[in-house]
């Protein structure tokens, strides 16, 4: 059964086409990652699903409820953890959770027990009665997750759950999210611009670029779809175009791209291709600074399907 | 409807609890009206003896006390949008919007909070005024009228303030506008001085000033010979204005939602 269905969503903000035909579906119990740089349309997609904004066209359903026609049914079903923390900083962690539960229609002992349970699970029990203003970034983010889970939603949207956290807090968050997803049998839609995060948490990934899904599959499927190894050559000076011609002419070397002083290509086997590439470049008098070969990563998948370096587009968008 | 009332209650509870954590805020809640009362009371003490009169009492503090209650409520309401701006800045509102919480409650709770604070301050001012020798001529009914004036003036201007907050969504703009509205409306009224003592054009302007409606109603019950018809009219006008301003705030909230 599909817990989330998104079909051909379009949304425009002024001159910006934020969504340009996004479509995907998420099965019940699945952790699905929307991967892409800032400005790709991930957050807008989640806002549509969380009923915060209406699409210009297209259809979105959460557990059979249409987000435009039955927003309140959707709101009761979902937990939403926004990109920027929405905690009340002047209230305690417990007060934040209690209020969130109340406006979701919970009360009494059931609510109190649920709040205690979440505070424990998120490692916030000791800080529960302290005002949030004094929390660390990681604690605040865990409380955000708790706010999304109080009412035992079936579907949870995590918008950039670890952005802004240090690596240690990020790893801890991954662990907690993984455990919670298991224990509460959650369907999770995760957006991230960290490739490792998608690789680590998501069972299936859709790469989003310029408001549409470019490719979709499990992390391994996506990596396997790129046969062979990625080879990157860093040149000493700027003769990338000459170098590109030389390398393209070699047999068994595909997908040659240039980027600054870097020359990227795809080969059957890095170990066998690198000596050939290096000697060909040397014969043409092109000096090499460094060379690197690795198994395909999601970074390569991203590059392959969008034609753009992941981080480069990220910076351009930011 | 029941859900809207319940959610409003939760939201007011949240705001009240957060405020109670600020010791300075609680101190100001009490001290500020006291400062108004004693400062203005001393400054203008002798104006009741001006030729032309119109004060209805020889005791300036008796003339002033009910007006200070309303002025305080007016300022409280005018500035109440700051809380909305803080919530918008911190993304608390979008988090609420992804829940089934009543949209009306998110706006109404701001008006209710503002009115409640003003009513509490009104009680404090009145108790201090009693200690300073002010007597409320019409007794308990008079107290209720003063509290109602304070609550309504506060809620009405809170509605306007929420509207401004939701349209501008910027602290600096909000502060500029609150100042721009605050002082002119205060002086275009009989808050500090009898209406008979101010220029004719200001008298005309004051007739349309909601601040003056509140001052008139509250003062009428303090001074002897209360005109209950006038009290009723002014309270009615304030109630109408509160509803209009509440609707304005709700409308601007919808505009804000469209920007998400």
Contacts between the chains, C-beta under 8 A, distances in Angstrom:
chain1	res1	chain2	res2	distance
A	47	B	260	6.3
A	50	B	98	4.4
A	51	B	97	7.7
A	51	B	98	6.5
A	52	B	94	6.0
A	52	B	97	5.6
A	52	B	98	6.0
A	52	B	257	7.8
A	52	B	260	4.8
A	53	B	260	4.7
A	72	B	100	4.7
A	75	B	98	6.2
A	75	B	99	5.5
A	75	B	100	4.5
A	76	B	100	5.6
A	78	B	98	7.0
A	80	B	95	7.2
A	80	B	98	3.8
A	82	B	91	6.0
A	82	B	94	5.9
A	82	B	95	6.1
A	82	B	98	7.6
A	84	B	91	4.7
A	85	B	90	7.6
A	85	B	91	6.7
A	86	B	90	7.1
A	86	B	91	4.4
A	86	B	92	5.2
A	86	B	93	7.9
A	86	B	94	6.1
A	86	B	95	3.0
A	86	B	96	7.8
A	87	B	90	7.8
A	87	B	92	7.5
A	87	B	95	7.9
A	88	B	14	6.8
A	88	B	18	7.1
A	88	B	90	7.6
A	88	B	92	5.6
A	89	B	90	6.5
A	90	B	18	4.0
A	90	B	21	6.3
A	91	B	14	6.7
A	91	B	17	6.7
A	91	B	18	5.9
A	95	B	14	7.6
A	95	B	17	6.8
A	99	B	10	6.1
A	99	B	13	8.0
A	99	B	14	5.6
A	100	B	95	7.9
A	100	B	99	7.2
A	102	B	10	5.2
A	103	B	7	5.9
A	103	B	10	6.0
A	103	B	96	6.9
A	103	B	99	5.2
A	103	B	100	7.3
A	103	B	101	4.1
A	104	B	99	5.6
A	104	B	100	7.0
A	105	B	100	7.2
A	131	B	21	6.9
A	147	B	95	6.7
